[in-house]
Amino acid sequence: MAPPHRTTPGAALFGLLLAVEATTFFIFATAHLGHPLALGPLRIEEPPIATAAVVEGLCGLVLLGAAYSMLAGSWRRWRTTLRAHLLALAGVLSGVGALALDLAPRTRLNEAYLRGMLALLAAGLVLSLAQRLRAHARRRSAASLRWRGATS
């Protein structure tokens, strides 16, 4: 097993953002089970939608795993984060599609939540993809330099 990489401040901040994303998914999964939640002055009450609760719970678990990977400094952290964002984005898009097709009851809070998560997950996807591409370019550059050095 490869030793963990050093977690940079940017990676730590991104890991905390992943943990916040996961927490919001868990909160809404609980709300979609029909349990109203009171978070200080905020009261979250959604109609019970079992499929939404399952999808949000899975998205929360995947994002929580990516947060752990990022904060622990795993060498696969950016790949894990990219895949987690893709899966969570698919989950949010399925919720948007269900609302568009009137397969689920609409609430203003749920629509705002889906829009916000769509934007946040899309931004996270772009950032993790950019980091993956940067890491790939660095590896190719290092391999190219090693190869040139071997022939000189």
Buried (B, 14 or more C-beta within 10 A) or exposed (E): EEEEEEBEEEBEEBBEBBBEBBBBBBBBBBBBBEEEEEEEEEEBEBEEBEEBBBBBBBBBBBBBBBBBBBBEBBBEBBBBBBBBBBBBBEBBEBBBEBBEEEEBEEBEBBEEBBEEBBEBBEEBBEBBBEBBEEEEEEEEEEEEEEEEEEEE
